Amino acid sequence: MQKVGVLGGLGPKATVYFMDMVIENTHATKDQDNIDMLVSNHATIPDRTDYILYIHISARGVANEFY
């Protein structure tokens, strides 16, 4: 059985979309034929808006908040 683990941070809707794409592109005839997935939807991740808009936060500065 195949397994997939993904760490991301693009938001809950992106997570749902990704999972749907995996399911829709898996040839399964029953539930048990699907790929096992472990998902962590880390909703408390710091806001990325400033970084996305290139205002003042560096990617390293955002990552350091987790460690």
C-alpha positions in Angstrom: 0.0 0.0 0.0 1.3 3.4 -0.9 1.5 6.2 1.6 1.9 10.0 1.3 2.8 12.6 3.8 2.8 16.2 3.0 3.9 19.2 5.0 2.7 22.5 3.5 1.3 25.8 4.6 -0.9 27.2 1.9 -4.1 27.1 3.8 -6.9 24.7 4.5 -8.6 25.0 1.1 -5.4 24.2 -0.6 -5.1 21.2 1.6 -8.6 20.0 0.7 -7.9 20.6 -3.0 -4.6 18.7 -2.8 -6.3 15.7 -1.1 -9.1 15.7 -3.6 -6.6 15.7 -6.5 -4.8 12.7 -4.9 -8.1 10.8 -4.5 -9.4 11.7 -7.9 -6.2 10.5 -9.5 -5.9 7.2 -7.6 -7.3 4.2 -9.3 -9.4 2.7 -6.5 -12.4 0.4 -6.7 -13.1 0.6 -3.0 -12.1 2.8 -0.1 -9.3 0.5 1.0 -7.6 0.9 -2.4 -6.9 4.6 -1.8 -3.5 6.0 -0.7 -3.1 6.4 3.1 -2.6 10.1 3.8 -1.6 11.9 7.0 -2.5 15.5 7.0 -1.7 18.2 9.5 -3.7 21.4 8.9 -1.6 23.8 11.0 -4.1 26.7 11.1 -2.0 28.7 13.6 0.9 29.2 11.2 1.9 32.9 11.2 0.3 35.1 8.6 2.2 35.0 5.3 0.5 38.0 3.7 3.5 40.4 4.2 5.9 37.8 2.8 3.8 37.1 -0.1 3.5 40.8 -0.9 7.3 41.2 -0.4 6.8 43.9 2.3 9.1 43.2 5.2 9.2 39.6 6.4 11.9 37.2 5.1 11.1 33.5 4.6 13.8 32.7 7.1 12.2 35.0 9.7 8.8 33.2 9.3 10.4 29.8 9.5 12.3 30.7 12.7 9.0 31.3 14.5 8.4 27.5 14.4 11.8 26.4 15.9 
